Amino acid sequence: MLSHDIDSAEDVAQEAYVRASLRASKYSRDDEGLAYLRRCIVNLCHSQWRHKQVARRVLPRLFMDYHTASHNDPAVFDRQIIIRALRTLPPRQREVVVLRHYVGLSERETAETLGITVGAVKSHASRALTSLRAQMELQNGE
């Protein structure tokens, strides 16, 4: 019921059981472990829902078909260059860049959405932007 999809529910349940089993020795009572398992399921469903919402909002706009647009339009040309450059980034760096600079999430919101630390968001963003700047300089220099 939380995930609205049986396949996603199975994935969430499996991940929650793995996480709970890794922490099983930390609980003195069975009800503490069960409470942790339930909380994991709810949190994972929320996380999954956030990822799907971001994908539904961002991906259609980011990767829309520009073949119908005028090829003489500089904005379309620049956007195509940026999309090609983004596709060269590792997945996590690409996710951070899109969430931070396209969707406009804060570092904290990006970290929560991706399930990583704020420091990891900063690190991925720094590496990604360095790579993108280098690619843009190559494009402008040609």
C-alpha positions as CSV (number, residue, x, y, z in Angstrom):
1,M,0.0,0.0,0.0
2,L,2.9,2.4,0.7
3,S,4.6,1.9,-2.6
4,H,1.5,1.4,-4.9
5,D,3.5,-1.2,-6.9
6,I,4.1,-4.8,-5.9
7,D,7.6,-4.9,-7.5
8,S,8.7,-1.8,-5.6
9,A,7.2,-3.1,-2.4
10,E,9.2,-6.3,-2.7
11,D,12.4,-4.3,-3.3
12,V,11.6,-2.1,-0.3
13,A,10.9,-5.1,1.9
14,Q,14.1,-6.8,0.9
15,E,16.2,-3.7,1.5
16,A,14.5,-3.1,4.9
17,Y,15.2,-6.7,6.0
18,V,18.8,-6.4,5.0
19,R,19.2,-3.2,6.9
20,A,17.4,-4.6,10.0
21,S,19.4,-7.8,10.0
22,L,22.7,-5.8,10.0
23,R,21.5,-4.0,13.1
24,A,19.9,-7.0,14.8
25,S,22.5,-7.3,17.5
26,K,21.9,-3.7,18.7
27,Y,18.4,-4.5,19.9
28,S,17.8,-6.1,23.3
29,R,14.1,-6.7,22.6
30,D,12.4,-8.1,19.5
31,D,9.9,-5.2,19.5
32,E,12.8,-2.7,19.0
33,G,14.0,-4.6,16.0
34,L,10.4,-4.8,14.6
35,A,10.0,-1.1,15.1
36,Y,13.3,-0.4,13.3
37,L,12.1,-2.7,10.4
38,R,8.8,-0.8,10.1
39,R,10.6,2.6,10.1
40,C,13.0,1.3,7.4
41,I,10.0,0.3,5.2
42,V,8.3,3.7,5.6
43,N,11.6,5.6,5.0
44,L,12.5,3.5,2.0
45,C,9.0,4.0,0.5
46,H,9.3,7.8,1.0
47,S,12.7,7.8,-0.6
48,Q,11.5,5.8,-3.5
49,W,8.5,8.1,-3.9
50,R,10.8,11.2,-3.9
51,H,13.1,9.6,-6.5
52,K,10.1,8.9,-8.8
53,Q,8.7,12.4,-8.3
54,V,12.0,14.0,-9.3
55,A,12.3,11.7,-12.3
56,R,8.8,12.5,-13.5
57,R,9.5,16.3,-13.1
58,V,13.0,16.5,-14.4
59,L,13.6,13.8,-17.0
60,P,10.9,14.9,-19.5
61,R,12.2,18.5,-19.5
62,L,15.9,17.6,-19.4
63,F,15.9,15.0,-22.2
64,M,13.0,16.3,-24.4
65,D,13.4,15.9,-28.1
66,Y,14.9,19.0,-29.7
67,H,14.7,17.7,-33.3
68,T,11.4,19.6,-33.7
69,A,13.0,22.9,-32.6
70,S,15.0,25.2,-34.9
71,H,18.6,24.1,-35.2
72,N,19.6,27.7,-35.7
73,D,18.3,28.6,-32.2
74,P,21.4,29.1,-29.9
75,A,19.5,28.2,-26.8
76,V,18.6,24.8,-28.2
77,F,22.2,24.3,-29.4
78,D,23.6,25.2,-25.9
79,R,21.1,23.0,-24.2
80,Q,22.1,20.0,-26.4
81,I,25.7,20.6,-25.6
82,I,24.9,20.7,-21.9
83,I,22.8,17.5,-22.1
84,R,25.6,15.7,-23.9
85,A,28.1,16.9,-21.3
86,L,25.8,15.7,-18.4
87,R,25.5,12.3,-20.0
88,T,29.3,11.9,-19.7
89,L,29.2,12.3,-15.9
90,P,29.0,9.3,-13.5
91,P,25.4,8.7,-12.4
92,R,25.7,10.1,-8.9
93,Q,27.4,13.3,-10.1
94,R,24.8,13.7,-12.8
95,E,22.0,13.3,-10.2
96,V,23.6,15.9,-7.9
97,V,24.0,18.4,-10.6
98,V,20.5,18.0,-11.9
99,L,18.9,18.2,-8.4
100,R,21.0,21.1,-7.3
101,H,21.2,23.3,-10.4
102,Y,18.2,22.2,-12.5
103,V,15.6,21.4,-9.9
104,G,16.9,23.9,-7.5
105,L,17.1,21.8,-4.3
106,S,19.4,22.8,-1.5
107,E,22.4,20.7,-0.5
108,R,20.5,19.2,2.4
109,E,17.4,18.4,0.2
110,T,19.6,16.8,-2.4
111,A,21.4,14.7,0.3
112,E,18.0,13.5,1.6
113,T,16.7,12.8,-1.8
114,L,19.7,10.7,-2.8
115,G,20.3,9.2,0.6
116,I,23.8,10.5,1.0
117,T,25.5,13.1,3.2
118,V,25.7,16.8,2.6
119,G,29.5,16.4,2.3
120,A,29.0,13.8,-0.4
121,V,26.7,16.2,-2.3
122,K,29.3,18.9,-2.1
123,S,32.1,16.5,-3.3
124,H,30.0,15.1,-6.2
125,A,28.9,18.6,-7.2
126,S,32.5,19.9,-7.2
127,R,33.8,17.1,-9.3
128,A,30.9,17.3,-11.7
129,L,31.2,21.0,-12.2
130,T,34.9,20.8,-12.7
131,S,34.3,18.2,-15.4
132,L,31.5,20.1,-17.0
133,R,33.6,23.3,-17.1
134,A,36.4,21.5,-18.8
135,Q,34.0,20.1,-21.4
136,M,32.5,23.5,-22.0
137,E,35.9,25.0,-22.5
138,L,36.7,22.4,-25.1
139,Q,33.5,23.1,-26.9
140,N,34.1,26.9,-26.9
141,G,37.8,26.4,-28.0
142,E,36.9,24.4,-31.1
